[in-house]
Structure formats: structure tokens, C-alpha cells
Amino acid sequence: MGVMRRIILSGVSCIQSESSPKIACILAGIPEHVIEDVKISDVVLVTRGGGAKSDADLQIPEKEEQYPEPNMFGVTPAHGFFLRHLRGLEMQGVKIEAASPDARPTFVLEDVQDATFGRLKVPFSGAVPAFVLHQVKDISVFRSKPVPDTEIMAAENKEI
């Protein structure tokens, strides 16, 4: 089994078309084989939006035996980023917009450790959290709109 580590994505702009499936940007390792040391900076992402509350509640299967491709999970529970099985993530200067209202959170993190989010601009809706966290450790968010500065040592399930 190979490894993925020390990945840098910077200066990327992406606009989803209205005919795109309702999927987020996906960074997903597999259990016992996490993706390590990822830096994402200066990114603008415009998602198509349109996700329902029922989409936000979806549980994404692992599908470890399938070749990874963006559509393999179907609709994702996040409209911005779905992050699973990661260690050492840094996101700086990321702006995410939804072309139409979306009832899914911007970020869903599952089994993520040591993640820092700074200078984010994400859609705001009092009814929809920006982050949904499952089994996370050492997560921080700072200088991000509309999310307050937050430090989380460990959380099984939490919304920000």
C-alpha cells in the first residue's frame, strides 16, 4: 500500500456547473492509511449549492476496494470539503461560495488530526454549521468568517 503525504495545492479557482453532481472537494484516505501533511492555500471554490438537509445527514461508505474517483461516493454531506482520514492539514486563504442556498455544512471532517484553518470565508446561515466534526483531534480555526476562533483538542461529534 502506498502513501500520500506532503501535498500542496495553491492558487486554484474552481466553479461547479449547475449540471455537476452535488459533491464536495474530497480528500479521503482509508482507515490505517491516512493522507499526511496537506497544505491548501489561496483557493476560491464556487459550489453549485442546492443540497438538502437530508444530504447533510448522509454517511459516506469507505469503499476501500474501489478505484478512487470523485463520483464514487455520490452526494456528499458537505458542499465545500469532505475530509476523512487525514493527519496534518493546513488551509489558509480559502474562499467558498454556494451559487444557490445549501443546507449542507461547508466542511465535514471525519477522523482528522492536527488541522489548522485560517482566513477562511464561507457561506453563513444560522441554521447550517460551517463545520461538522466526527472523531477529530487538535483542530483550530482562526480569523475566519463567520466562524469564531476555535481550538478543539478532541471531539467525537461537534458542530461549529
The 8 nearest C-alpha neighbors of each residue, nearest first, counted from 0:
[[1, 2, 32, 3, 31, 29, 33, 28],
 [2, 0, 3, 32, 4, 34, 33, 28],
 [1, 3, 4, 0, 34, 32, 33, 35],
 [4, 2, 34, 35, 1, 5, 6, 33],
 [3, 5, 35, 36, 6, 34, 2, 37],
 [4, 6, 36, 37, 35, 7, 3, 38],
 [7, 5, 37, 4, 38, 36, 8, 3],
 [6, 8, 38, 37, 39, 9, 5, 40],
 [9, 7, 39, 38, 40, 6, 10, 11],
 [10, 8, 40, 41, 11, 39, 42, 7],
 [9, 11, 41, 42, 40, 12, 8, 43],
 [10, 12, 42, 9, 43, 13, 41, 8],
 [13, 11, 43, 42, 44, 10, 14, 45],
 [12, 14, 44, 45, 43, 15, 11, 42],
 [13, 15, 45, 44, 46, 16, 12, 47],
 [16, 14, 46, 47, 19, 45, 17, 13],
 [15, 17, 19, 18, 47, 14, 46, 20],
 [16, 18, 19, 47, 15, 20, 48, 98],
 [17, 19, 16, 20, 15, 47, 21, 48],
 [20, 18, 16, 17, 15, 21, 47, 22],
 [19, 21, 22, 18, 74, 73, 70, 17],
 [22, 20, 74, 19, 75, 50, 23, 78],
 [23, 21, 75, 74, 20, 78, 24, 73],
 [22, 24, 78, 79, 80, 25, 77, 81],
 [23, 25, 80, 79, 81, 22, 26, 78],
 [24, 26, 81, 80, 23, 27, 82, 69],
 [27, 25, 82, 83, 81, 24, 28, 80],
 [28, 26, 83, 82, 84, 25, 29, 85],
 [27, 29, 33, 84, 34, 32, 83, 85],
 [28, 30, 32, 33, 84, 31, 63, 27],
 [31, 29, 32, 84, 33, 28, 61, 63],
 [30, 32, 33, 29, 84, 28, 34, 85],
 [33, 31, 29, 30, 28, 34, 2, 84],
 [32, 34, 28, 84, 85, 29, 31, 35],
 [33, 35, 85, 3, 28, 4, 86, 84],
 [36, 34, 4, 86, 87, 85, 37, 33],
 [35, 37, 87, 5, 4, 88, 86, 6],
 [36, 38, 6, 88, 5, 7, 35, 89],
 [39, 37, 89, 7, 90, 88, 6, 8],
 [38, 40, 90, 8, 9, 7, 89, 91],
 [41, 39, 91, 9, 92, 42, 90, 93],
 [40, 42, 92, 10, 93, 9, 91, 11],
 [41, 43, 93, 11, 10, 40, 12, 94],
 [44, 42, 12, 94, 95, 93, 13, 11],
 [43, 45, 95, 13, 12, 14, 46, 94],
 [46, 44, 14, 96, 97, 95, 13, 15],
 [47, 45, 97, 15, 48, 98, 96, 14],
 [46, 48, 98, 15, 17, 97, 16, 99],
 [49, 47, 99, 101, 97, 46, 98, 100],
 [48, 50, 101, 100, 99, 51, 47, 102],
 [49, 51, 101, 102, 48, 103, 54, 21],
 [52, 50, 102, 54, 53, 101, 49, 103],
 [51, 53, 55, 102, 54, 103, 56, 50],
 [52, 54, 56, 51, 55, 57, 50, 102],
 [55, 53, 51, 52, 76, 56, 57, 50],
 [56, 54, 76, 103, 52, 53, 57, 77],
 [55, 57, 53, 54, 76, 58, 52, 103],
 [58, 56, 54, 76, 55, 59, 53, 75],
 [59, 57, 60, 56, 76, 75, 55, 54],
 [58, 60, 57, 72, 61, 75, 76, 73],
 [61, 59, 62, 58, 72, 63, 57, 71],
 [60, 62, 63, 59, 29, 30, 72, 64],
 [63, 61, 64, 65, 60, 72, 71, 67],
 [64, 62, 61, 65, 29, 66, 67, 30],
 [65, 63, 62, 66, 61, 67, 29, 60],
 [66, 64, 62, 63, 67, 71, 68, 61],
 [65, 67, 68, 64, 63, 71, 62, 69],
 [68, 66, 65, 69, 71, 63, 62, 70],
 [67, 69, 71, 70, 66, 72, 65, 25],
 [68, 70, 71, 67, 25, 72, 22, 24],
 [71, 69, 73, 72, 68, 22, 20, 74],
 [70, 72, 68, 73, 69, 67, 65, 62],
 [73, 71, 70, 59, 74, 75, 60, 69],
 [72, 74, 70, 71, 75, 22, 20, 21],
 [75, 73, 21, 22, 72, 76, 20, 54],
 [74, 76, 22, 77, 23, 73, 21, 54],
 [75, 77, 55, 54, 57, 103, 56, 74],
 [78, 76, 104, 103, 105, 75, 106, 107],
 [77, 79, 23, 105, 103, 22, 80, 104],
 [80, 78, 105, 23, 77, 106, 24, 95],
 [81, 79, 24, 106, 23, 25, 77, 82],
 [80, 82, 25, 107, 77, 23, 106, 24],
 [83, 81, 108, 26, 27, 25, 80, 107],
 [82, 84, 27, 109, 110, 85, 108, 111],
 [85, 83, 33, 28, 110, 111, 27, 29],
 [86, 84, 111, 34, 33, 83, 35, 112],
 [87, 85, 35, 112, 113, 111, 88, 36],
 [86, 88, 36, 113, 114, 35, 37, 112],
 [89, 87, 114, 37, 36, 38, 86, 115],
 [88, 90, 38, 115, 114, 116, 39, 37],
 [91, 89, 39, 116, 40, 38, 117, 115],
 [92, 90, 40, 117, 93, 118, 116, 39],
 [91, 93, 41, 118, 40, 119, 117, 94],
 [92, 94, 42, 119, 41, 91, 43, 40],
 [93, 95, 120, 43, 119, 121, 42, 44],
 [96, 94, 44, 121, 45, 43, 120, 93],
 [95, 97, 45, 122, 46, 121, 44, 98],
 [96, 98, 46, 48, 99, 45, 47, 100],
 [99, 97, 47, 48, 46, 96, 45, 100],
 [98, 100, 48, 97, 49, 47, 101, 46],
 [101, 99, 48, 49, 97, 102, 98, 50],
 [100, 102, 50, 49, 48, 103, 99, 51],
 [101, 103, 51, 52, 50, 127, 104, 100],
 [104, 102, 55, 77, 101, 50, 76, 78],
 [105, 103, 129, 77, 128, 106, 130, 127],
 [104, 106, 79, 129, 78, 77, 130, 80],
 [107, 105, 130, 80, 77, 104, 79, 81],
 [106, 108, 131, 81, 77, 130, 132, 82],
 [107, 109, 82, 132, 83, 133, 111, 81],
 [110, 108, 83, 133, 111, 134, 132, 82],
 [109, 111, 134, 84, 135, 83, 133, 108],
 [112, 110, 85, 135, 84, 109, 86, 83],
 [111, 113, 136, 86, 135, 137, 114, 85],
 [112, 114, 137, 87, 138, 86, 136, 88],
 [115, 113, 88, 138, 87, 89, 112, 139],
 [114, 116, 89, 139, 138, 140, 88, 90],
 [117, 115, 140, 90, 89, 91, 139, 141],
 [118, 116, 91, 141, 119, 142, 140, 143],
 [117, 119, 143, 92, 142, 91, 141, 120],
 [120, 118, 143, 93, 92, 117, 94, 144],
 [121, 119, 94, 144, 143, 95, 93, 118],
 [120, 122, 95, 94, 119, 96, 144, 123],
 [123, 121, 96, 124, 95, 97, 120, 105],
 [124, 122, 145, 121, 125, 129, 127, 128],
 [123, 125, 126, 127, 122, 128, 129, 102],
 [124, 126, 127, 123, 128, 129, 145, 122],
 [125, 127, 124, 128, 102, 123, 104, 129],
 [128, 126, 124, 125, 104, 102, 129, 103],
 [129, 127, 104, 130, 159, 158, 126, 131],
 [128, 130, 104, 105, 159, 106, 127, 131],
 [131, 129, 106, 159, 128, 158, 107, 104],
 [130, 132, 158, 107, 157, 106, 108, 159],
 [131, 133, 108, 157, 156, 107, 158, 109],
 [132, 134, 156, 109, 155, 135, 108, 110],
 [135, 133, 155, 110, 154, 109, 156, 132],
 [134, 136, 111, 110, 154, 112, 153, 133],
 [137, 135, 153, 112, 152, 138, 113, 154],
 [138, 136, 152, 113, 151, 112, 153, 114],
 [137, 139, 114, 151, 113, 136, 150, 115],
 [140, 138, 150, 115, 149, 116, 151, 114],
 [139, 141, 116, 149, 148, 117, 115, 150],
 [140, 142, 148, 117, 143, 116, 149, 139],
 [143, 141, 118, 117, 148, 144, 140, 119],
 [142, 144, 119, 118, 141, 146, 117, 120],
 [145, 143, 120, 146, 119, 121, 142, 147],
 [144, 146, 143, 123, 147, 121, 120, 122],
 [147, 145, 144, 143, 148, 159, 129, 140],
 [148, 146, 149, 145, 143, 141, 144, 140],
 [147, 149, 141, 140, 142, 146, 150, 143],
 [148, 150, 140, 139, 147, 141, 151, 138],
 [151, 149, 139, 138, 152, 140, 148, 137],
 [152, 150, 138, 153, 137, 139, 149, 136],
 [151, 153, 137, 136, 138, 150, 154, 135],
 [154, 152, 136, 151, 135, 137, 155, 134],
 [155, 153, 135, 156, 134, 157, 136, 133],
 [154, 156, 134, 133, 135, 157, 153, 132],
 [157, 155, 133, 132, 154, 134, 158, 131],
 [156, 158, 132, 131, 154, 159, 133, 155],
 [159, 157, 131, 130, 128, 132, 156, 129],
 [158, 130, 128, 129, 131, 157, 146, 132]]
